[in-house]
Each structure stands twice: as C-alpha cells, then as structure tokens.
Amino acid sequence: MERKIYFLWLLLVTFLTINDAADFLSDAFMEKVRRKAKTWNLGRNFHESISEKYLRGLMGVHEESYKYPLPDKQEVLGESDDEISLADLPVDFDARLRWTSCPTISEIREQGSCGSCWAIATTSVMSDRLCIGSNGVMNFRLSGLDMLSCCAICGFACQGGYPGAAWAYWARKGLVSGGDYGSQQGCQPYTIEPCDHSGNGSRPVCTVGGGVRCQHLCEPSYKVDFQRDKNFASKVYSISNDVLEIQKEIMTNGPVQAILTVYEDFLSYKTGVYYHLEGEKVGPHAVRILGWGVWGTKKVPYWLVANSWGSDWGDNGFFHIFRGENHCDIEGYIMAGLPKL
C-alpha cells in the first residue's frame, strides 16, 4: 500500500512539474524566435523543465518601484556634463577596458534561487564606482547580502525590491563589504548558493524561494568591526533617458544601474544585439550598463550590459541590447551615485 501511495505521489509531482514548465523554454518557441532574429543568436541557458514560477521570481524589481524615485542628477549635483560634447563621445566604450585596475567591473554575480537583482545590480555598480572614484585603491566589493537582508524599506528580500530605495539606503545607512557565494571575501559574502539552470546536475536544483536573515555581524574570519567596515554614498541620483546623458555618465563616473523589462525570448539570448521579437512580459529586472558600441556591417547601436544569472547565461553573463529607443525600458530608469571617499 505504501509503495502504491509513493508512486501516485511521484506521478503527481511529475505531472505538476511538467505543467509548470515554461513553454517559452521549449525548442519550438526558440525555433520560432530564431527564424525572426536578425541581430542576435539564441541558445539554451535554462533547462526546459525549469518552472515558469521560478523564472518569474528572478525578476526582482518590484512593480511599484516607481514610488521610490531618486532625484535628477543635476538637481543633486547642481552641475551638468556640458564639458563633454557629442564629438567627445567615442563610438565604442567599455568600462572594463577604461578602468582596468577595477576588477569588479568585469565580474558577473549570481543571484541563485532569489529575486535579488535589485540588490545585486545596485551593489555591483556601487562597488565599481567606489573603485573608480578611488583611482583603483579601494577594491571593496559592497555586500549584496547586507542590502538584501537588512534594508527593510527596500522591499521583500528574495521576493523583490525597490532599486531607488536601495540607492538611498547606501547613502543613509551604508553597506559593509562582501563578495560572491563561497568567496570568503569581506564582512558578509553572499549566502545563497548558485543553482543548476542548465540541468547538467553540477549544482543544486533551482527552486522557488531563497531566504536571508539580517545580522549586524561580520564573518568570524573577517577581522574588521561591522560598523567600521561600512561604506557610504555621498550622492545618489537618477539620469534622464537621454542616450547622450547616459553615455556621459558612464564615461565620467562608471557603470550605471538600469531596469530592463524582460520578455520571454530574452531568456534564451546568447550573442549579438538583443531585440525583443516574441513572447510575453516576464517582469522588471535590474541590470548594470557598462558601455556601448555598434555591431556588424549595419552598425546596429547597442548597450553593453552585465546580468546577474551567472557566467553560463548569455555571452559569459553579459548581453548587448539595442540602444537609442528605450527598447525594453533599458534607458527609462537609470540610477547611480558617488561614493564617500
């Protein structure tokens, strides 16, 4: 009898898993997009059995993030970048090549089974800008875990958050150091383990959820006091959706954070310049823009962007997306700040 109940349970679980699988990860959907795509290539980043609920959970920017706006840059700084003209802007720019003494710019972080992009993207940009602002002296990886677990007004931890509130938190409360999962870097390294997107079994299975707990303590092996380890912003602000203003900001102060509206076809991006072609909206997602350029003989304009789904997603964790028409809202919600040195 127990054996029969077990097999019925197993059958039910299998049925629910199959029916929860995302149709947009199917070979048929990918082939449909592939026939339309002219500027980008598709590939399998996620195993087709991964649930739609899990994938939607990776889009960790809360739908009400517009309620937490940052003031405009010129309002905060009382100045503009008029000294940089259109003629001064290069055709191609890559922050990784401009600031080679700042290794964080080239790093791709991994959310794991957690909708933490709102914390990961912000702290990644903050880390880049701290290094850039200190001329490469402060390679201080700000802790995504500290932001994710301790910023109560920033949202709902792994269930989504507000990037604007996260930037304000850096200025008001500060953040301690902390590298990736298992890195043993800094006061509070990330504690959510990377999971197995591809289905090859080398990591734990990706499941919905992920939990964190706020602690005002550093790892026992880290010998700096929690409060003394904190770093603060001097200013935080938003940048208008004018492409030239975004380019000036990146070239002057470093990478910026953007909010991307993710559609179903984006999940299978591999190389080239992404342009949405097929599928429904999955959700808003925080990412980090590092630069720009043009692609191919047709000189398709693009932004160079870092994602937070690990280096086995997309183009080693990065992607290019069409630049100049606020495609998928990539230019609509740009945020940044300057560190207190």
Disulfide bonds with the S-S distance in Angstrom:
Cys102-Cys131 2.11
Cys114-Cys158 2.04
Cys150-Cys214 2.06
Cys151-Cys154 1.88
Cys187-Cys218 2.04
Cys195-Cys206 2.20
